Amino acid sequence: MQKQNGILLVEDSEDDVALFRRACSQEGIAIPLTHVGNAAEAMRLLERASAQPDSQSALPRIVLTDLKMPGPSGFDLLKFLQCRPALRTVTTLAWSDSGRESDARKACELGAQDFFFKPAEPENWRRLILAVEQYYDS
């Protein structure tokens, strides 16, 4: 796990991970990034980090999770985060390519501070990365 000021990207699509990393690089954003491929792995990692004596330095600053993944979903991860007081300090953001407003509403009801539709165009990747950077800097 990176130091607290990093991002935990929970995403099963290697293509989306590569696009996210490339967009960060193109914008000159050097936020530490840890990637896990599913929500179960993220839960294990976050549970271990929150159990450390200095958990705040072990936790990511932001969790950005895909909502639609095999196994436990991003919705399940959001519920997991809400049920653990030690993890409520982590900024949670959700994204999906479903295009369904109901997914955005549900994610925010489950504690996500913001929701993004996965970008299809390069300019939209830029906007997403800049929005994530604003959460990182706040």
N, C-alpha and C positions, 0 to 999 in steps of 0.2 A: 504494500500500500504506500502510495506517495504521502508526503506530509499533508497536513490538513488542508492547505490551500489548493489542493488538486481537485480534479474531476474524476469521478467514477462513472464511466460510460458503460451502461448495461445494454448490449446490442448483439443480436444474433446474426446480423448481416455484416460480413466482413467488408462488403462493398461500401456500406454506409459508414463503417468505422474509418475506412480509408478516405472517403470523401470528407468526413468530419476533420480528420487529421490534416488533410490537404488544405481545407478551408482555413483552419487555424494557422497553418504555415503561411498561406498566401496573405493573411491579414497581419502577420507578424506577431501573433499571439502565442506566447510560450507558457501556457498553463500546464502544469504536470497532469498527465492523463494516464489513468489506469483503465484498461478495458477488460471486462468479463463478458462471456458469451451468453449468459442466461441469468434469470432472476435467482435461482437457487444458489448459484455460485456467489452472487452479490450478497445474498442474505448471510451466507457463511462468513464471507469476508467482513461484512459490517458487524456481525455478532462478535467475531474475534477482536476486531478493532475496538469495539465499545467495551469489551471486558478488560482491556489493558489499563494499568494504573493511571496512565496519562492519556486517556482515550481521546480527548479533544485534539491532541497532536497526531493521533493515529487515524482519525476519521477524515474522509474527504470533505472538502468545503461544499461540493455540489455532487449530487447524484442525478445524472441524466439517463432516464430509462425509456427504452422502447416499451410500448404497451402490449404488442402482439408478439409473443415468443412461445416456442414449444415449452411444455412443462409449466411451472409457475409463470404467470404473466407479469407484466409491469404493474398491473392493478394489484396483484398479490404482493409485489414488492412494496408498493405504496402503503398497503394495509400493514405490512410488517413494520415499516418505518414508524407508522403512527402508533403502533402498540408498544413501542419501546422509547421511554422518556429520554434515554441517553442518545437516541438518534434523531430526536425532534429538532436538534439544532442544525442539522444538515439541510441545506437548501435542496429541495427536490424539484426537478423539472421532468416533464414527460414529453415524448414525441411519438408520432405514429404516421404511417402512410395510409391509414384507413380513410381519411377524408371525412370522418363522421364527427359532427359537432357533439354528439352524445358521448363520444370517447373523451373529448376535451372536458366536458362538464363533469363526467365521472372521475377523471383524474384529479381535477381540482377539488372535488368533494372528498377525495381520499387523501388530500394533503399536498398535492403538487402545487407549487407556487405559480407555475406557468405551464402552458402546453404549446407545443409547436407541431405543425404539420411538417413532415419531412420534405425538404426542398427538392424540386425537380430541376430547377434552373440554377446556374451558377450565382446569379445575383441574390437569389433567395438563400443560398448557403451563406453568403456574406452577411445577410441580415440576421440569420440564425446565430452565427458565431458572434457577431457583435452584441446580440441580446444576451447570450450566455456570458460573454465577458462582462457585461454590466452587472449581472448577478454575482459574478466572481469578485468584482471590485466593490460591491456594496457591503 
